[in-house]
Amino acid sequence: MIQLRSILDVADNTGAKKAAFICVLGKKNCFIGKIGDVINVNIKESSPDAAIKKGEVAKAVIVRTKDAIRRSDGSLLRFDRNAIVFIDAQMNP
């Protein structure tokens, strides 16, 4: 699970490197996110030629979390870092 103000890695080629979690869109409890949730993020670090600049607010989807995910067969899936992918207005990456 991702909490408010968590720093997330960016897992796409937009040029942004780090982002901070603001809130989950469409949920009553918008301060905790999990894999697959659409969220608002604030860009904290980006390269100079990035499509998304530092300080911008953007929409993204959570693709990896450090918190373990239990599958139906009983196995656990866990990653080293939390990561997001940016999406546009039509929900395309």
A tleap script that builds the chain and sets N, CA, C and O, in Angstrom:
source leaprc.protein.ff14SB
mol = sequence {
  NMET ILE GLN LEU ARG SER ILE LEU ASP VAL
  ALA ASP ASN THR GLY ALA LYS LYS ALA ALA
  PHE ILE CYS VAL LEU GLY LYS LYS ASN CYS
  PHE ILE GLY LYS ILE GLY ASP VAL ILE ASN
  VAL ASN ILE LYS GLU SER SER PRO ASP ALA
  ALA ILE LYS LYS GLY GLU VAL ALA LYS ALA
  VAL ILE VAL ARG THR LYS ASP ALA ILE ARG
  ARG SER ASP GLY SER LEU LEU ARG PHE ASP
  ARG ASN ALA ILE VAL PHE ILE ASP ALA GLN
  MET ASN CPRO
}
set mol.1.N position { 0.824 -1.175 0.000 }
set mol.1.CA position { 0.000 0.000 0.000 }
set mol.1.C position { 0.873 1.246 0.000 }
set mol.1.O position { 1.954 1.272 0.589 }
set mol.2.N position { 0.384 2.262 -0.666 }
set mol.2.CA position { 1.095 3.521 -0.783 }
set mol.2.C position { 0.357 4.561 0.062 }
set mol.2.O position { -0.865 4.679 -0.021 }
set mol.3.N position { 1.096 5.305 0.867 }
set mol.3.CA position { 0.486 6.315 1.721 }
set mol.3.C position { 0.743 7.717 1.182 }
set mol.3.O position { 1.546 7.913 0.269 }
set mol.4.N position { 0.051 8.675 1.761 }
set mol.4.CA position { 0.176 10.074 1.386 }
set mol.4.C position { 1.629 10.531 1.466 }
set mol.4.O position { 2.325 10.218 2.432 }
set mol.5.N position { 2.085 11.265 0.466 }
set mol.5.CA position { 3.439 11.818 0.337 }
set mol.5.C position { 4.539 10.776 0.142 }
set mol.5.O position { 5.715 11.106 0.296 }
set mol.6.N position { 4.201 9.543 -0.189 }
set mol.6.CA position { 5.211 8.532 -0.482 }
set mol.6.C position { 5.934 8.899 -1.772 }
set mol.6.O position { 5.310 9.377 -2.720 }
set mol.7.N position { 7.238 8.678 -1.812 }
set mol.7.CA position { 8.034 8.947 -3.012 }
set mol.7.C position { 8.030 7.680 -3.867 }
set mol.7.O position { 8.340 6.591 -3.384 }
set mol.8.N position { 7.675 7.839 -5.145 }
set mol.8.CA position { 7.519 6.718 -6.063 }
set mol.8.C position { 8.487 6.856 -7.232 }
set mol.8.O position { 8.769 7.969 -7.677 }
set mol.9.N position { 8.991 5.743 -7.726 }
set mol.9.CA position { 9.799 5.729 -8.939 }
set mol.9.C position { 8.871 5.764 -10.148 }
set mol.9.O position { 7.742 5.279 -10.089 }
set mol.10.N position { 9.354 6.338 -11.238 }
set mol.10.CA position { 8.582 6.395 -12.481 }
set mol.10.C position { 9.114 5.309 -13.404 }
set mol.10.O position { 10.312 5.262 -13.685 }
set mol.11.N position { 8.221 4.428 -13.879 }
set mol.11.CA position { 8.622 3.266 -14.665 }
set mol.11.C position { 8.285 3.423 -16.147 }
set mol.11.O position { 7.976 2.434 -16.812 }
set mol.12.N position { 8.337 4.640 -16.673 }
set mol.12.CA position { 8.117 4.841 -18.101 }
set mol.12.C position { 9.185 5.784 -18.656 }
set mol.12.O position { 10.105 6.173 -17.935 }
set mol.13.N position { 9.068 6.149 -19.920 }
set mol.13.CA position { 10.125 6.923 -20.570 }
set mol.13.C position { 9.756 8.399 -20.751 }
set mol.13.O position { 10.152 8.999 -21.751 }
set mol.14.N position { 9.019 8.995 -19.826 }
set mol.14.CA position { 8.645 10.403 -19.927 }
set mol.14.C position { 9.780 11.331 -19.522 }
set mol.14.O position { 9.761 12.511 -19.872 }
set mol.15.N position { 10.751 10.835 -18.805 }
set mol.15.CA position { 11.866 11.650 -18.342 }
set mol.15.C position { 11.766 12.012 -16.876 }
set mol.15.O position { 12.749 12.460 -16.286 }
set mol.16.N position { 10.600 11.827 -16.272 }
set mol.16.CA position { 10.450 12.052 -14.832 }
set mol.16.C position { 11.094 10.887 -14.087 }
set mol.16.O position { 11.076 9.753 -14.565 }
set mol.17.N position { 11.658 11.167 -12.924 }
set mol.17.CA position { 12.353 10.125 -12.172 }
set mol.17.C position { 11.684 9.797 -10.846 }
set mol.17.O position { 11.569 8.626 -10.485 }
set mol.18.N position { 11.244 10.811 -10.119 }
set mol.18.CA position { 10.609 10.617 -8.808 }
set mol.18.C position { 9.318 11.429 -8.753 }
set mol.18.O position { 9.221 12.508 -9.338 }
set mol.19.N position { 8.324 10.888 -8.038 }
set mol.19.CA position { 7.049 11.576 -7.867 }
set mol.19.C position { 6.538 11.310 -6.459 }
set mol.19.O position { 6.852 10.282 -5.859 }
set mol.20.N position { 5.747 12.244 -5.936 }
set mol.20.CA position { 5.160 12.105 -4.603 }
set mol.20.C position { 3.661 11.870 -4.739 }
set mol.20.O position { 2.990 12.538 -5.526 }
set mol.21.N position { 3.145 10.929 -3.978 }
set mol.21.CA position { 1.735 10.555 -3.989 }
set mol.21.C position { 0.892 11.654 -3.356 }
set mol.21.O position { 1.216 12.131 -2.268 }
set mol.22.N position { -0.204 12.071 -4.036 }
set mol.22.CA position { -1.121 13.080 -3.497 }
set mol.22.C position { -2.401 12.423 -3.013 }
set mol.22.O position { -2.723 12.505 -1.827 }
set mol.23.N position { -3.143 11.766 -3.910 }
set mol.23.CA position { -4.372 11.087 -3.508 }
set mol.23.C position { -4.825 10.116 -4.596 }
set mol.23.O position { -4.384 10.194 -5.742 }
set mol.24.N position { -5.716 9.199 -4.211 }
set mol.24.CA position { -6.316 8.252 -5.139 }
set mol.24.C position { -7.575 8.882 -5.705 }
set mol.24.O position { -8.368 9.461 -4.962 }
set mol.25.N position { -7.763 8.776 -7.003 }
set mol.25.CA position { -8.946 9.332 -7.642 }
set mol.25.C position { -10.104 8.340 -7.572 }
set mol.25.O position { -9.919 7.150 -7.826 }
set mol.26.N position { -11.296 8.825 -7.228 }
set mol.26.CA position { -12.490 7.998 -7.244 }
set mol.26.C position { -12.714 7.136 -6.024 }
set mol.26.O position { -13.562 6.245 -6.065 }
set mol.27.N position { -11.989 7.359 -4.935 }
set mol.27.CA position { -12.186 6.585 -3.710 }
set mol.27.C position { -12.532 7.529 -2.564 }
set mol.27.O position { -12.075 8.671 -2.523 }
set mol.28.N position { -13.338 7.038 -1.644 }
set mol.28.CA position { -13.691 7.852 -0.483 }
set mol.28.C position { -12.483 8.029 0.428 }
set mol.28.O position { -12.213 9.138 0.889 }
set mol.29.N position { -11.751 6.944 0.691 }
set mol.29.CA position { -10.512 7.008 1.469 }
set mol.29.C position { -9.370 7.188 0.477 }
set mol.29.O position { -8.797 6.212 -0.005 }
set mol.30.N position { -9.044 8.442 0.176 }
set mol.30.CA position { -8.107 8.708 -0.919 }
set mol.30.C position { -6.650 8.763 -0.461 }
set mol.30.O position { -5.797 9.187 -1.240 }
set mol.31.N position { -6.332 8.359 0.750 }
set mol.31.CA position { -4.977 8.493 1.259 }
set mol.31.C position { -4.168 7.199 1.221 }
set mol.31.O position { -2.999 7.202 1.608 }
set mol.32.N position { -4.760 6.095 0.765 }
set mol.32.CA position { -4.048 4.825 0.665 }
set mol.32.C position { -4.306 4.239 -0.718 }
set mol.32.O position { -5.458 4.079 -1.122 }
set mol.33.N position { -3.229 3.917 -1.448 }
set mol.33.CA position { -3.357 3.366 -2.787 }
set mol.33.C position { -2.758 1.981 -2.874 }
set mol.33.O position { -1.865 1.633 -2.101 }
set mol.34.N position { -3.252 1.182 -3.822 }
set mol.34.CA position { -2.715 -0.154 -4.070 }
set mol.34.C position { -2.518 -0.321 -5.573 }
set mol.34.O position { -2.842 0.585 -6.340 }
set mol.35.N position { -2.005 -1.438 -5.992 }
set mol.35.CA position { -1.720 -1.675 -7.407 }
set mol.35.C position { -2.998 -1.554 -8.231 }
set mol.35.O position { -4.030 -2.126 -7.882 }
set mol.36.N position { -2.917 -0.802 -9.326 }
set mol.36.CA position { -4.042 -0.610 -10.221 }
set mol.36.C position { -4.845 0.647 -9.965 }
set mol.36.O position { -5.700 0.997 -10.779 }
set mol.37.N position { -4.600 1.343 -8.856 }
set mol.37.CA position { -5.332 2.573 -8.557 }
set mol.37.C position { -4.799 3.736 -9.389 }
set mol.37.O position { -3.593 3.860 -9.605 }
set mol.38.N position { -5.714 4.584 -9.850 }
set mol.38.CA position { -5.344 5.809 -10.551 }
set mol.38.C position { -5.154 6.892 -9.489 }
set mol.38.O position { -6.030 7.119 -8.655 }
set mol.39.N position { -4.000 7.555 -9.533 }
set mol.39.CA position { -3.638 8.511 -8.491 }
set mol.39.C position { -3.175 9.833 -9.092 }
set mol.39.O position { -2.838 9.903 -10.274 }
set mol.40.N position { -3.161 10.871 -8.276 }
set mol.40.CA position { -2.527 12.141 -8.614 }
set mol.40.C position { -1.152 12.156 -7.969 }
set mol.40.O position { -0.997 11.745 -6.819 }
set mol.41.N position { -0.156 12.629 -8.704 }
set mol.41.CA position { 1.201 12.726 -8.180 }
set mol.41.C position { 1.786 14.091 -8.493 }
set mol.41.O position { 1.389 14.751 -9.453 }
set mol.42.N position { 2.731 14.498 -7.668 }
set mol.42.CA position { 3.502 15.718 -7.875 }
set mol.42.C position { 4.910 15.294 -8.271 }
set mol.42.O position { 5.533 14.496 -7.571 }
set mol.43.N position { 5.420 15.817 -9.383 }
set mol.43.CA position { 6.741 15.436 -9.873 }
set mol.43.C position { 7.801 16.115 -9.016 }
set mol.43.O position { 7.818 17.341 -8.902 }
set mol.44.N position { 8.685 15.325 -8.414 }
set mol.44.CA position { 9.738 15.838 -7.548 }
set mol.44.C position { 11.086 15.945 -8.252 }
set mol.44.O position { 11.894 16.813 -7.919 }
set mol.45.N position { 11.333 15.069 -9.223 }
set mol.45.CA position { 12.630 15.049 -9.899 }
set mol.45.C position { 12.419 14.611 -11.343 }
set mol.45.O position { 11.718 13.634 -11.606 }
set mol.46.N position { 13.035 15.346 -12.287 }
set mol.46.CA position { 12.937 14.966 -13.696 }
set mol.46.C position { 14.185 15.433 -14.429 }
set mol.46.O position { 14.929 16.283 -13.940 }
set mol.47.N position { 14.398 14.871 -15.596 }
set mol.47.CA position { 15.531 15.284 -16.411 }
set mol.47.C position { 15.176 16.594 -17.124 }
set mol.47.O position { 13.994 16.910 -17.264 }
set mol.48.N position { 16.168 17.358 -17.574 }
set mol.48.CA position { 15.900 18.662 -18.195 }
set mol.48.C position { 15.064 18.591 -19.465 }
set mol.48.O position { 14.308 19.520 -19.747 }
set mol.49.N position { 15.175 17.526 -20.231 }
set mol.49.CA position { 14.427 17.395 -21.482 }
set mol.49.C position { 13.183 16.523 -21.339 }
set mol.49.O position { 12.723 15.940 -22.321 }
set mol.50.N position { 12.636 16.425 -20.132 }
set mol.50.CA position { 11.493 15.559 -19.855 }
set mol.50.C position { 10.198 16.131 -20.416 }
set mol.50.O position { 10.040 17.345 -20.539 }
set mol.51.N position { 9.271 15.232 -20.756 }
set mol.51.CA position { 7.948 15.650 -21.215 }
set mol.51.C position { 7.130 16.201 -20.052 }
set mol.51.O position { 6.297 17.086 -20.248 }
set mol.52.N position { 7.352 15.697 -18.868 }
set mol.52.CA position { 6.674 16.168 -17.657 }
set mol.52.C position { 7.727 16.814 -16.771 }
set mol.52.O position { 8.688 16.160 -16.365 }
set mol.53.N position { 7.552 18.088 -16.472 }
set mol.53.CA position { 8.553 18.859 -15.739 }
set mol.53.C position { 8.376 18.763 -14.228 }
set mol.53.O position { 7.318 18.365 -13.740 }
set mol.54.N position { 9.418 19.129 -13.499 }
set mol.54.CA position { 9.396 19.159 -12.047 }
set mol.54.C position { 8.340 20.153 -11.556 }
set mol.54.O position { 8.225 21.257 -12.088 }
set mol.55.N position { 7.574 19.756 -10.541 }
set mol.55.CA position { 6.557 20.620 -9.965 }
set mol.55.C position { 5.170 20.446 -10.551 }
set mol.55.O position { 4.208 20.977 -9.996 }
set mol.56.N position { 5.030 19.723 -11.649 }
set mol.56.CA position { 3.721 19.505 -12.258 }
set mol.56.C position { 2.934 18.451 -11.484 }
set mol.56.O position { 3.507 17.602 -10.801 }
set mol.57.N position { 1.616 18.525 -11.604 }
set mol.57.CA position { 0.724 17.507 -11.051 }
set mol.57.C position { 0.205 16.687 -12.217 }
set mol.57.O position { -0.247 17.247 -13.216 }
set mol.58.N position { 0.267 15.355 -12.101 }
set mol.58.CA position { -0.122 14.474 -13.197 }
set mol.58.C position { -0.893 13.278 -12.659 }
set mol.58.O position { -0.865 12.989 -11.463 }
set mol.59.N position { -1.586 12.582 -13.571 }
set mol.59.CA position { -2.280 11.344 -13.223 }
set mol.59.C position { -1.366 10.172 -13.541 }
set mol.59.O position { -0.617 10.194 -14.517 }
set mol.60.N position { -1.442 9.149 -12.701 }
set mol.60.CA position { -0.622 7.959 -12.906 }
set mol.60.C position { -1.364 6.745 -12.357 }
set mol.60.O position { -2.362 6.879 -11.648 }
set mol.61.N position { -0.868 5.572 -12.693 }
set mol.61.CA position { -1.404 4.326 -12.152 }
set mol.61.C position { -0.262 3.597 -11.441 }
set mol.61.O position { 0.867 3.577 -11.929 }
set mol.62.N position { -0.561 3.004 -10.296 }
set mol.62.CA position { 0.439 2.283 -9.512 }
set mol.62.C position { 0.659 0.917 -10.156 }
set mol.62.O position { -0.297 0.178 -10.389 }
set mol.63.N position { 1.926 0.577 -10.445 }
set mol.63.CA position { 2.235 -0.700 -11.096 }
set mol.63.C position { 3.060 -1.637 -10.227 }
set mol.63.O position { 3.047 -2.846 -10.455 }
set mol.64.N position { 3.777 -1.114 -9.235 }
set mol.64.CA position { 4.579 -1.965 -8.339 }
set mol.64.C position { 4.527 -1.403 -6.926 }
set mol.64.O position { 4.533 -0.187 -6.735 }
set mol.65.N position { 4.476 -2.296 -5.931 }
set mol.65.CA position { 4.534 -1.872 -4.530 }
set mol.65.C position { 5.456 -2.801 -3.750 }
set mol.65.O position { 5.657 -3.957 -4.121 }
set mol.66.N position { 6.006 -2.277 -2.672 }
set mol.66.CA position { 6.825 -3.090 -1.783 }
set mol.66.C position { 5.959 -4.018 -0.939 }
set mol.66.O position { 6.410 -5.076 -0.500 }
set mol.67.N position { 4.711 -3.609 -0.717 }
set mol.67.CA position { 3.778 -4.426 0.044 }
set mol.67.C position { 3.447 -5.685 -0.759 }
set mol.67.O position { 3.194 -5.599 -1.960 }
set mol.68.N position { 3.446 -6.835 -0.121 }
set mol.68.CA position { 3.226 -8.102 -0.811 }
set mol.68.C position { 1.786 -8.230 -1.283 }
set mol.68.O position { 0.852 -7.775 -0.623 }
set mol.69.N position { 1.630 -8.862 -2.448 }
set mol.69.CA position { 0.325 -9.141 -3.025 }
set mol.69.C position { 0.131 -10.648 -2.981 }
set mol.69.O position { 0.964 -11.399 -3.489 }
set mol.70.N position { -0.959 -11.091 -2.380 }
set mol.70.CA position { -1.234 -12.524 -2.317 }
set mol.70.C position { -2.057 -12.927 -3.531 }
set mol.70.O position { -3.100 -12.336 -3.812 }
set mol.71.N position { -1.575 -13.945 -4.250 }
set mol.71.CA position { -2.287 -14.469 -5.410 }
set mol.71.C position { -3.242 -15.577 -4.964 }
set mol.71.O position { -3.167 -16.058 -3.834 }
set mol.72.N position { -4.132 -15.970 -5.862 }
set mol.72.CA position { -5.133 -16.983 -5.513 }
set mol.72.C position { -4.522 -18.358 -5.263 }
set mol.72.O position { -5.114 -19.175 -4.559 }
set mol.73.N position { -3.339 -18.626 -5.833 }
set mol.73.CA position { -2.687 -19.918 -5.592 }
set mol.73.C position { -1.879 -19.925 -4.297 }
set mol.73.O position { -1.268 -20.940 -3.965 }
set mol.74.N position { -1.862 -18.818 -3.563 }
set mol.74.CA position { -1.182 -18.747 -2.269 }
set mol.74.C position { 0.198 -18.119 -2.321 }
set mol.74.O position { 0.798 -17.875 -1.274 }
set mol.75.N position { 0.716 -17.852 -3.508 }
set mol.75.CA position { 2.050 -17.258 -3.611 }
set mol.75.C position { 1.985 -15.753 -3.342 }
set mol.75.O position { 0.932 -15.127 -3.465 }
set mol.76.N position { 3.140 -15.191 -2.971 }
set mol.76.CA position { 3.253 -13.766 -2.714 }
set mol.76.C position { 4.082 -13.116 -3.808 }
set mol.76.O position { 5.064 -13.691 -4.279 }
set mol.77.N position { 3.682 -11.912 -4.212 }
set mol.77.CA position { 4.419 -11.138 -5.197 }
set mol.77.C position { 4.851 -9.844 -4.532 }
set mol.77.O position { 4.015 -9.092 -4.031 }
set mol.78.N position { 6.159 -9.577 -4.524 }
set mol.78.CA position { 6.706 -8.406 -3.840 }
set mol.78.C position { 7.816 -7.808 -4.701 }
set mol.78.O position { 8.575 -8.533 -5.344 }
set mol.79.N position { 7.901 -6.474 -4.707 }
set mol.79.CA position { 8.918 -5.764 -5.479 }
set mol.79.C position { 9.841 -4.986 -4.539 }
set mol.79.O position { 9.528 -4.817 -3.360 }
set mol.80.N position { 10.968 -4.517 -5.055 }
set mol.80.CA position { 11.931 -3.775 -4.251 }
set mol.80.C position { 11.509 -2.328 -4.017 }
set mol.80.O position { 11.803 -1.764 -2.964 }
set mol.81.N position { 10.825 -1.723 -4.981 }
set mol.81.CA position { 10.449 -0.314 -4.896 }
set mol.81.C position { 9.019 -0.114 -5.371 }
set mol.81.O position { 8.446 -0.958 -6.059 }
set mol.82.N position { 8.456 1.031 -4.983 }
set mol.82.CA position { 7.138 1.427 -5.450 }
set mol.82.C position { 7.306 2.161 -6.782 }
set mol.82.O position { 8.222 2.970 -6.927 }
set mol.83.N position { 6.432 1.886 -7.756 }
set mol.83.CA position { 6.578 2.512 -9.069 }
set mol.83.C position { 5.216 2.849 -9.676 }
set mol.83.O position { 4.198 2.234 -9.359 }
set mol.84.N position { 5.237 3.858 -10.566 }
set mol.84.CA position { 4.038 4.312 -11.260 }
set mol.84.C position { 4.312 4.455 -12.748 }
set mol.84.O position { 5.464 4.473 -13.182 }
set mol.85.N position { 3.218 4.557 -13.535 }
set mol.85.CA position { 3.290 4.863 -14.952 }
set mol.85.C position { 2.274 5.972 -15.205 }
set mol.85.O position { 1.132 5.877 -14.755 }
set mol.86.N position { 2.674 7.018 -15.918 }
set mol.86.CA position { 1.786 8.135 -16.194 }
set mol.86.C position { 0.731 7.750 -17.217 }
set mol.86.O position { 0.987 6.935 -18.104 }
set mol.87.N position { -0.470 8.343 -17.092 }
set mol.87.CA position { -1.551 8.097 -18.023 }
set mol.87.C position { -2.101 9.433 -18.521 }
set mol.87.O position { -1.908 10.464 -17.878 }
set mol.88.N position { -2.788 9.413 -19.672 }
set mol.88.CA position { -3.383 10.636 -20.209 }
set mol.88.C position { -4.871 10.684 -19.870 }
set mol.88.O position { -5.346 9.896 -19.052 }
set mol.89.N position { -5.604 11.596 -20.490 }
set mol.89.CA position { -7.027 11.780 -20.175 }
set mol.89.C position { -7.888 10.580 -20.590 }
set mol.89.O position { -8.944 10.346 -20.003 }
set mol.90.N position { -7.445 9.823 -21.593 }
set mol.90.CA position { -8.185 8.636 -22.036 }
set mol.90.C position { -7.736 7.372 -21.318 }
set mol.90.O position { -8.094 6.271 -21.736 }
set mol.91.N position { -6.964 7.503 -20.250 }
set mol.91.CA position { -6.439 6.411 -19.431 }
set mol.91.C position { -5.468 5.512 -20.197 }
set mol.91.O position { -5.365 4.320 -19.907 }
set mol.92.N position { -4.762 6.075 -21.166 }
set mol.92.CA position { -3.725 5.348 -21.907 }
set mol.92.C position { -2.360 5.724 -21.318 }
set mol.92.O position { -2.132 6.881 -20.963 }
set mol.93.N position { -1.454 4.744 -21.216 }
set mol.93.CA position { -0.121 5.060 -20.675 }
set mol.93.C position { 0.699 5.922 -21.616 }
set mol.93.O position { 1.837 6.269 -21.302 }
savepdb mol mol.pdb
quit
